[in-house]
Each structure stands twice: as structure tokens, then as C-alpha cells.
């Protein structure tokens, strides 16, 4: 009986299937039926689609800007640098340091006022040659090129610094082809360990390092640097105050020559301490220190210290939600600070730290590469205008996107999610300022002037500090931008 029932069901299902498929065959239209009836109509529809899918900037370019946009198009098409966005960026800076710098397109980008660099880490701020020169002036400095951490600086181990081979030293401190068989993050973290102790030899060296680092940013035509920067204690009980004062002093030194340049400090905690409790305790101390320094060390706007962050290799350290209790505790104590969290710098499909960063109230997101995993969150981030700090060269060299043409941030940009271009760790990548990152994406994404202008404006609109400071920052930037446009037209006319 059972079999009979089954077979009846089977037969009816089969009949139904036949009917449905017959119906489909009768009713179906060919997929090409909607195709335009002529090649001309096809081309016109394609143009309309292209227009709709182009990035839409917030504004129209002026007549003068359009002239400069045409110049930019010429520079892109005439570039002699055989730049390939699918090759690691060190291929273009380690072999011939003048290759990119001599490209008129790079010079255009360098001269362009780029707004704010919103994401750089203090130990990687100064370009590696300048850092080398600074080290060569430190008495009794030694370097160990063959130890466990190649290029480790100290006052006790290795050979005198000035006796070491310069090329070998620079190789040890930067990522290059010789590191391609190792895990990028291991090389990278060793490089931080190699140079990290030099900052604490002497307050004057500390001040000099930051003066030169800030100066390099100003000379790269940036109005603002917001830097992740630790301020450890010079003496016990100092609570980072001397370091903070030296940072402020270094910044004021640069302001003498670049009065519209400013610096803000974000104090980072570390997500990779030995135990969860120790790591949480360290973040608690970071928040307390930031609050103390915010009160004690003030710039002209009383806002030198703008917040805290949590850093380390995201797929290896503790997840962000480890620190939720500490943030809640700080909030309950009435502490007043912003968070600027690293998140989404991950290759792991189950990483959900972008969600944590959003829920923890982040002002901006450091990286945010894997936002594509969370389309609903992406919508919230767009709506609440939480900018992503995109660092193209870093993302490529640390293994998150090997071909910059396919960097997901290009899609986020087109979808109206605010992104700003930043440099992360220029020293280890053998670049300086943020011009190289702009160069890489101007070429990889074939950006026009409207798109570039939007990126510059984003970097300013999502800067930290007060609303009135941001307004001033934007008006200062506009003055520079107008001058830049005029100078570019003048240059073109005189050729
Ligand atoms: Zn970073």
C-alpha cells in the first residue's frame, strides 16, 4: 500500500514537473530578447549605465578645476613608470628610490593639498632614510644585524651604529622582496621591535624624531596629522606627561614654518598582552592616561589628545569585545573621550570586529577592509557617516588585498561610504607622507580630480577635534587648494 501511495505521489510530481517545464518552454523568452536592436542603441545604453555607475562627487568642478582635471588625465596617460597595482609596492620604491618621485604625476600629487592623514603609527612615522640619519647622530648607539631581531638598536648589543652597512640596515628595517617567503606581520612586528627602544634613549632624541616626522607630513602638503602615539613614562609616576609635552613642543616647532598644520594624538592600547586580564588592565590604564594628558597637555584648541584605540594584528590578538567592559566602566566613571578603533583588517570570514567597532561607538574605523561581509552594517556606517581610514600600500604589503585595483574600498567609496586615504606605517613600507598611497590608488582606480578632491575633503570632514576646528581646517585647506589649482593652470599655460 505504502509503495502504491508513494508511486502515485511520484507520478503526480513527475506530471507536474512536465507541465511546469512545458509551461516554461512555451512562456520563456530568450535572454537576449531585451538586447538593443542596433549597435548604436547598445552603445548609447552602455554610456548611460556607465554614467550611473560612475562615482558621484558632492559638487561640480569649476572651469579651472576642469582644466586641471584634463592635465591630470594627461599625466596619468603619459607616466613613464610602469606601475602595476598587482605587484607589491616595494617593487617601485626599493629598487630605484627616484622612480616614482621623478614621475610628474607623483609631483602633481605631492604638491596637491591632501587634507588630513588620519592613520599613522608613531614608530613608523619618519621615513627610513631620515630615521637612519637621526640614528647616526646618536652617541653610543649600537645595532645588531644578525641577531634574532635583525637591525635591533640598543646601547649595549651589536656593533657601533656608524660601522654598520647602510644598505643592510635599511633592508632590515623595511619590507622587501627578501621577506616574501615570510609572514608579512612577523617581519613587520620584528621591525617595530628593532627600532622601538631608540625613542627612549634621550628626551631630545624623542623630540627630534617627532619634529622631523611632523615636518615630513607638513612638507607632504598635509594640513593635519592624527597619529596613534604611545606616551610611556620617562620616570615612574610621570604618567607620560614629559613625552606629551615633547610631542607638543615638536608640533609647535613645525608650526613656525607651517602655521596651518596641526597634530592630534590618539593613544593606543595593545590587544596582544599575555592574558585577557592584563590586556584589559592595560587598556584601562591607557584610558586613564589619555584623560590625564587631555587635561594636562593642551594645544591652542585644548584638544591635543582626542581619544584611544586598540591595536595589533587583528586575526592574532584578542577580539575587540574583550574590551567592552572596560569602556562601559570608563563611561560609568564619567570619562570623556572618543574611540578610533582598528577593525576589519582581516582575512578571516568569521571576523566580526567591524560590528564591535560600530557598537563600541567608534568615531572612525582604522581600515574597515572587510566591511563587504556586513551589508546591513555598511548601510549604518554610510548613514552615520563613520569614515574608514584606508591605507592602500599597507593593505597590500600586509596581505589583505594583493591587487589594488580590486581593493574593496573603491566600492565603498562609490557607494557613498566616507573613506579617507592614510599611510599607516610609511617607514616600514619605505615611503613618506601620504602621497605614495594617493599615487597607488590614483593609478589603480584611475581617479579623476573630482574623486581625489572628495577624498581630500573626506579626510578633513572626518578629522577629530571640535566642530569649529574642523571648519577652520576646511577653510585653510580650501585656500591651499585654490592656490594649487591656480599654480597648475599657470604651469600648463607657461609650457
Ligand atoms: Zn594601523
Boltz pocket constraint, residues with backbone or C-beta under 6 A from the ligand:
constraints:
  - pocket:
      binder: B
      contacts: [[A, 119], [A, 121], [A, 342], [A, 366], [A, 424]]
      max_distance: 6.0
